[in-house]
């Protein structure tokens, strides 16, 4: 533990006392934030290089998003989908246009978007493709992270997420990530979809080989299988394009979106697809009380409008190049490898030096917050509002940590 950071240990102890221990947070207690910076209860500031796992792409308390939330709070927050509210149509239309799709189905969390995509793909398979009842299967990738519901962990290869939560939901075939031949071989007459992350975030920001995504698109088209892209972490400007699929000119049949769509203010997720896919749903077959609520739509519409300008995609491209150049200079100086795209990076630390957790603790001591994953790997995903000077500062602090 980091003794000099525990000046208010009672807050951490209370959190551990009253909550299930499903997280192992760093020992900091945040009380306020602005832009790329967090402030703890003792007034110490930290550069946020995690951005809520990409939920805070536009930084903390972006003024446009906060203004939209305040204005909507004074008017209307929830109707349920039993009624139509005045924010709903604009949000759905503008998000559909951003995705170049016909229809949008709003939900709340990323896992809900994934569950929705699975249900829609199965129903499409039965009603449109003609798969025999109860036989639909979906091809997924090793190292995936799509959430932690019972169905989703059924096809996880992470034992921490999966172990002891069975019996597991059938209907999934797991193949190596980035292996187009294995994916192609796994498709049969009952396959309704291929569900993959264009970049695997939780696995350590793993970018697939060049040509893999176009190959998946081609095979899915040839085999009459839906290509579902989970862009919950990789989408909405994080990688330098609106979607990670855009880097290789690929358009999936279905986008799964979340995290940044809520602007770091409210949970918002969505499935976007054309009418021949999402149109299989009928009233009563799927829904959510809070999905597409007025407050969520008001904020998310402004998120879509921010993305429509292209400013944040350009920032991610330009600042991401600076970030990756700085990180690559540390390979051989404590880093073994650097991966990623845009303002998103996975760093493999020499395990002989320290674990990823220890590296994050030492970074926190130096005023930079990041998150470890899978042993000696850490992830960096700063807000897209970060500056060149702040990127250089983060890289310098990491260099100091690695130097010991």
N, C-alpha and C positions, 0 to 999 in steps of 0.2 A: 504494500500500500504506500501511498505518498503522504507521509506524515504532515508536511507543511501545508497540504491542501485540505486537511481535515480539521479546520478551525471551527467548523459547525457540524461535528459528527452526529449530533442528535437528529438532524434532518435526514441524514442517510440511514441512521439506525431506525428512525420511525418509518421511513419508506420500506425498509426491509421487513419490519415487524408487521406491517399491515397489508402487504401485497404478496401474492404468490411469486416465488423466485424464478420467474421465467426469463428474466434479463439479468445481465451482470454489468451494470453501467460503470463508467469511470467515476471516481469519487469527486464529482463536482456537482454543485447545486445551483442551477441557473435560475435567475430571477427576471432578467429582461434581455432584449436583443434588438438590434437595428442593423439592417443591411447584412454584412458578412460577419458581424461581431456579436458575441454573447457576453453577458455580464453575470457573475455569480453573486450570491448573497453577501459576499464580503467586498464586492466592488471590483473584483479582478476581472479583466477582460480577456476573452479568448477569440481567436480567429476560427470560425466554423468551417472546417474542411470536410464535413459530412453532409450538411444541408438536409438533415432528416431523411437520409437515404434517397436523395433527389426530390423529396417533397417540397423543398424550399429552393427550387431553381431560381426564383426571383428574389431571393433574400428574405430576411426577416422583416415583416411589417412593411412590405412594399406599399408606398403611399396610394397608388391607384387601387390596389386590392383592398387595403384597409378602408378607403373611402367608400368603395362599393359595399363592403360588409356593413359599415356603420349606417349607410343610407337604407339598406335593406332591413336591418334590424329594427328600424323605426317604422317599417311598413308591414312586413309579413315574413314569417320564418318557416311555416309549415302548413301545408294543406292536406298532405298525402296525395297519392295519384288518383284518389276518388274524384278530384276536381282538377281543372286546369288553372294554373296561375300565370301571371303576366310576364314572368321571366323565362318560362320553360321553352317556348318556341324559338326565341332568339338564341338561347344556348344550344339547343339541339341543331338548329340550322347552321350556326357558325362553326360548331365543332365538326359537323358532317362535311362542311366545305373545306375545313382545314385538313381533314382526313381524306378528302376526295371520295367520299362514300355517300350513299343515299340516306342512310338511317343511323340513328344513335339510340342506345339504350342506357340511360344513366343509372348508376348504382352508387355505392358509398366507398367501399374499400377495394383495394386491388384484388384481394382474394375473392371478393364477390364478383368482380369482373371476370376473373378466371373461371369461377364456377358457372357464370352465365355463358361464357364462351363454350364450355364443355357441354352444357345442356343444349345450346343452340346447335352445335355441331352434330350432336347425336340425333336431335329431332330432324335436322336437315338430311342426315344420312338415311333415316327411315322414310321420310316423306318425299324427298327429292331424288336421292341416289338409289333408293330401293333396297337398302340393307335389310336383312331379315331381322325381325323383332328381337331385341335383346342381345344382338351380336356386334354392335358397333364397337370399334376400337380406335384409339387415338395414339399416334406415335409421338413420343416425347424424348428428351435428351438426358443423358447422364449429367450430373452436376447441376440440374435445374433448380431454380427456386421460383415458385409461382404462388407461394403462400403456405398457410399451415392448417387449413381445414382438413377434415378427415379424408375427403376425396383427394385433395391435392397431395397430402403426405403419402397417400397410397402409391404414388409414382415418384416419390422423392428417393434419391440415392444417398441422402444425408441421414445417417443413423440417428443423430441428435434430434432431427425433426420427425423421424419416422418410428423409431423403436418404441414398442409397447403401446402403440395407438391402434393396433389391429382389432378386429378383422378389417382387411383393406378392401377398398373398392376395386373391382376388376375393370377391365376394358382399356388397359394401357400397355403399350409396348415400349420399352426403354432401349435406346440405341446410343452409341458414343456421340458426343457433341462434335460437330464439324466433320463427321464422316458421312458423306453423301451416299456412298455405296451401301453402307449399313442401313441408312434411312430408307433408301430405295428398296432394298431387299425386305424390309419389315412391312412394307405396304402390301395389303392383300385386298380381296373383294369386299371385306367388311370394314376397311379403314375409312373413317369419315374425315379425319383431320390430322395434320401435323402441327403440334403446339411447341414452339420454341421461343427462347429469348434471342433476339438478334445479337446481343452481347450479354453474356452471363454475368450478372452483377454480384450476387452473393458468393459465387464461386471464385471471385477475385478479379472481376472485370476482364473476362476472357473473350477476346475477339475471335470469331471463327475465321478459317482460312479464306482468302480471296476467292470468290466464285461460289462459295458454299450457299449463300442466300439465293443468288440467281438459280443455282442448281435445284434448291428446294422448291422455288417457284415453278421451275420447269416441270419437275417430277409431279408436283401436286396438280398442275394443269393437265398433264398427260394422263394421270391416273384418276382424275375426277375426285380429288381430295382437297379439302379446305386447308389453306395455309393460314394459321393463326399466329400472329406475332404478338408476344407479350412485351409491350413497350412501356410497362408501368414504371420501370426505373430508367430505361434507355431513351424514352421518348421525350417530346416537348422541349427540345433544344439542348438537352444534356450533352449530346455527342457532336454538336456543330451543325446538325440538320434538324428539321422538325422531328423526324423519326430516324432511328438508327438504320432502318431498312433503306432510307433514301440514299445512303452512301454508295450502295450498289445498284441503285435504280430499280429497286424491287418494291412492288405493291402487294401486300398480302390480301387475302380475302377478308380478314378480320383483324382489327387492332384491338388490343386490350390496353386500356389507359387507366391511370390513377395518379397517386402521389402528387406531382406538381400541378395536376389539374385543379386541385383545391387551393393552390396558392399558399400553402402552409397555414391556412386559416380554418378550413373545414374539410372533412374527408369527402372527396368526390372521385368517383371512378366512372368508366363508361366503356361500352362495347360499340365499335363503329364497323358497319358492314353495309353491303348493298341489300336491296329489298329482296333479292332472290335467296338471301341467306337469313337475315334477321326477320324477314317477312313470314317465316314459318311459325312465329309465336302468335298466339291468340290470347284475348283477355282471360285472366285467371290462371295462365300457365306459368307465369314468372313475374316477380315484382319485388318491391321494397317500399315500406312505409316512408322512409326518409330519402329514397333514391330520387334525385331530381327535385329536391325541395327548393323553395324560393331563395333561401340564403345561399345554398350551394350553387344554384344556377347564376345568381348575381355575381358571385366571386369568380366562378369558372368562366363565365362569358368574358370577363375582363382578362383572364389568363389567356384565352384564345385570341383576344384582340392584341395583347402584347406580343404573342407569337406571330400573329399575322404581319407585323411590321418587319420581321426578319432580324431585328436588332439583336435579340438574345442568341439566335443561331450564329450570327457573325461574331458576337463576343466569345461564344464558346469555341469557335474555330480559332480565332486569333489568340485568345488567352490560353486556350488549350495547347497550342503549339509552344507557347512560352513555358507552360507547366511541364510538358513532356520533355522539352529540351533540358530544363533544369534537373528533372528527375533522372534522365539518361546519363547526365554527368556524374551521378552517384553510383552507377553500375560499376562494380569492382571496388567500390569504396563503402561497402556495407550492404548495398543492394545487389541482388542476383539477377533480377529481371524487372522490367517495367512494361505494363500492357495498358491498353485503353484507347480512347478516342475522345477528342474534345476535352471538356473539363471533367474528365472521369478517368481515374487511373487505379490500377492494381499494382502493388509493389511487393515483391518477394524479398524479404530480408534474409540475409545469411543466418540460418538458424543457429550457427555457432556463436553468433553475437548476442541474440536475444529473440524472444518470441514476439509475435505481433502485438500481443497484449502489453508486454513490457515496453515496446516501442511507443504505443499509444499513451501509456502512462507517462513516459518521459517527455513526449511531445506536449502533453497537457501541462506538465510542470513548466514548460517553456511557452505556454499560452496558445497552443494550437490543438484543436480537437479533431481526431480522426477515429476510425473504427477498424479493429482487427477482424480477420476471418480466417478460418482454416490454418491455424498454427502460426506460421511466420509471415503471413500475408496481411497487409493493411490496404484499406481503400481510401482514396481521396475523391471527394465529389463536392467541391466548394460551390457556393451559390454563383450563378452566372453574373451577378453584379460585382464580383470580386475585381480588384484592380491589379495592374501589373506589379505594383509595389507590394501588395499583399501576397501575391503568388511568390514573389522573390523571398519575402519574409518566411513564408511557410517552408519553402525549399531549404532556406538557410537553417531553420530550426531543425529540420529533418537531418541535414548534414551534420549539425552539431550533435544530435542524438546518436547518429551512427558512428561518429568519431569518438564517442564515449566521454 
